[in-house]
Amino acid sequence: IHEHGLPSLAPFLGRDYVGLDAARQYFECLGAHLRYEGMRFEDEAEWVVDGARGVVVVRGWARFVAKRTGQGWGEGFVYRLRLGGDSGGEGDGDGEVKVKEYFVWADTGAAYLALRGEL
């Protein structure tokens, strides 16, 4: 997982979270600082899909609130997911599709200001 932005703006920004344990850490850190309301995504027909590369790009919208300050903002964001099977070497693997990459682009400026109580 990589949420684009400067690490100095929020503790979950600008670093790579590699592996399942790191992914948990990302979501725990995000959840410790922010909550969201009314999250929704564009209709599936609007997703950008590259089947050959296993990539899906979706847009979403939500209201985010900084837990410590109570300040919130509405924003649009973009997720880019690369999916793939987990073959683990020879053979077809377990047949499950797994998220291999998860990139996030969001309003890091609003997050920074809300976390500081300056929105």
C-alpha positions as CSV (number, residue, x, y, z in Angstrom):
1,I,0.0,0.0,0.0
2,H,1.2,3.5,-0.8
3,E,-0.9,6.6,-0.1
4,H,0.8,9.4,-2.0
5,G,1.8,12.5,0.0
6,L,4.5,13.8,2.2
7,P,5.1,11.8,5.4
8,S,5.3,15.0,7.3
9,L,1.7,15.8,6.6
10,A,0.2,12.6,8.2
11,P,1.8,9.4,9.6
12,F,0.1,7.1,7.0
13,L,1.3,9.1,4.0
14,G,4.3,8.7,1.7
15,R,5.7,5.3,2.7
16,D,5.4,1.8,1.4
17,Y,3.5,-0.8,3.4
18,V,4.6,-4.1,2.0
19,G,3.1,-7.4,3.1
20,L,0.0,-8.3,5.1
21,D,1.3,-7.1,8.5
22,A,2.3,-3.8,7.0
23,A,-1.1,-3.5,5.3
24,R,-2.7,-4.0,8.8
25,Q,-0.4,-1.3,10.2
26,Y,-1.5,1.2,7.4
27,F,-5.2,0.6,8.1
28,E,-4.7,0.8,11.9
29,C,-2.7,4.0,11.6
30,L,-5.3,5.5,9.2
31,G,-8.1,4.4,11.5
32,A,-6.4,5.9,14.6
33,H,-6.4,9.3,13.0
34,L,-9.4,9.5,10.7
35,R,-12.9,8.2,10.3
36,Y,-15.1,8.4,7.2
37,E,-18.8,8.8,6.5
38,G,-20.8,8.1,3.4
39,M,-18.0,6.4,1.3
40,R,-19.2,5.6,-2.2
41,F,-17.5,4.6,-5.4
42,E,-18.4,5.3,-9.0
43,D,-20.4,2.7,-10.9
44,E,-18.5,-0.4,-12.0
45,A,-19.1,0.6,-15.6
46,E,-16.9,3.7,-15.0
47,W,-13.9,1.8,-13.6
48,V,-10.8,1.8,-15.7
49,V,-9.7,-1.9,-16.1
50,D,-6.6,-3.3,-17.7
51,G,-7.2,-7.0,-17.7
52,A,-3.9,-7.9,-19.2
53,R,-2.0,-6.1,-16.3
54,G,-4.6,-6.9,-13.7
55,V,-5.1,-3.2,-12.9
56,V,-8.3,-1.5,-11.7
57,V,-8.6,2.2,-11.1
58,V,-11.7,3.5,-9.2
59,R,-12.8,6.9,-8.0
60,G,-14.5,7.4,-4.7
61,W,-16.0,10.1,-2.5
62,A,-16.4,10.4,1.3
63,R,-16.4,12.8,4.2
64,F,-13.4,12.3,6.4
65,V,-13.1,13.5,10.0
66,A,-9.9,13.8,12.0
67,K,-10.7,12.0,15.3
68,R,-8.6,14.2,17.6
69,T,-9.9,17.5,16.3
70,G,-13.4,16.6,15.0
71,Q,-12.7,18.6,11.8
72,G,-13.9,17.1,8.6
73,W,-14.0,17.6,4.9
74,G,-15.5,16.0,1.8
75,E,-13.2,14.8,-0.9
76,G,-12.8,12.7,-4.0
77,F,-10.0,10.1,-4.1
78,V,-8.6,7.5,-6.5
79,Y,-7.5,3.9,-5.8
80,R,-5.3,2.0,-8.2
81,L,-5.3,-1.7,-7.5
82,R,-3.1,-4.4,-9.2
83,L,-4.6,-7.8,-8.7
84,G,-3.1,-11.2,-9.3
85,G,-3.1,-14.8,-8.2
86,D,-0.8,-16.2,-5.6
87,S,0.8,-19.1,-7.3
88,G,3.7,-19.5,-4.8
89,G,5.9,-21.0,-7.5
90,E,4.8,-23.9,-9.7
91,G,1.2,-24.8,-10.2
92,D,-1.9,-22.6,-10.2
93,G,-1.8,-21.6,-6.5
94,D,-5.0,-21.5,-4.5
95,G,-7.1,-19.8,-7.2
96,E,-7.7,-16.7,-5.1
97,V,-7.2,-13.2,-6.5
98,K,-5.0,-11.1,-4.2
99,V,-4.2,-7.4,-4.1
100,K,-0.6,-7.0,-5.1
101,E,-0.5,-3.2,-5.2
102,Y,-2.8,-0.6,-3.7
103,F,-2.1,3.1,-4.4
104,V,-4.1,6.0,-3.0
105,W,-4.4,9.6,-4.2
106,A,-6.4,11.8,-1.8
107,D,-6.6,15.3,-0.4
108,T,-3.5,15.3,1.8
109,G,-3.7,19.0,2.4
110,A,-7.1,18.8,4.0
111,A,-6.0,15.8,6.1
112,Y,-3.0,17.7,7.3
113,L,-5.0,20.8,8.3
114,A,-7.8,18.7,9.9
115,L,-5.3,16.7,11.9
116,R,-3.8,19.9,13.2
117,G,-7.1,21.5,13.9
118,E,-6.6,24.2,11.3
119,L,-9.1,23.3,8.6
